[in-house]
Amino acid sequence: VQLQASGGGLVQTGDSLRLSCAAAGRTLDGYRVGWFRQAPGKARERVAAINWSGVNTLYTDSVKGRFTISRDNARGTVELHMNSLKPEDTAIYFCKASSPRRPTYWGQGTQVTVSS
């Protein structure tokens, strides 16, 4: 399964972006999907995650109230809506799909840069 992350870009503080994660040639049914980010010189951190049904979500404290993760299983996509962006949100964002008894897949990453 090849994951494709898209939607990154260069924005200003306070702007919004929508990231999308899709699996080429198949759906993400049955997979828990997470968005991670890695800033230069820092460890990769999980930003948000959503279970296979979309009922359960979780967020790291620094993005709560600003980011929303959602999924459309019919379209096979998982999105991360990012509002009120801050310079500290600047990072490469990756999506990851995981499920028990199945391989884990990572997307290639999309750059998000927030200027002050």
C-alpha positions, 0 to 999 in steps of 0.5 A: 500500500502506498500512502500519499500525503498532500496539501502542505504549503507556505502560509502565514500565522493564523492561516489554515491548511487541509492535509489529505492522506490517501492510499493509492489503488485501495481504501483505508478500511480497517486501518487506524490512521495517524498524522505525525510531524517532524521539525528539523532537529526534533523527533517525530511526534504524533499530532492526531489519530483516528480509528477505522470507523472515525468515531474515536480521535485523539490529538496532542495537546499543542494542537487541540482546538486547532486541528481536526482529523476526519476520514471518508472511508467511501473515498478512502481519505483521511484529512487533517484540518489545521486552523490558527497555524503557528510558526511552531507547527512548521514541519514535515507532516506524515500519515501512517496507516496501521492495523493489527495483523497487517503491515504498517504504512507511511506516506512520503510527507508533505511540508508545512511552513508557517511564517511569522 
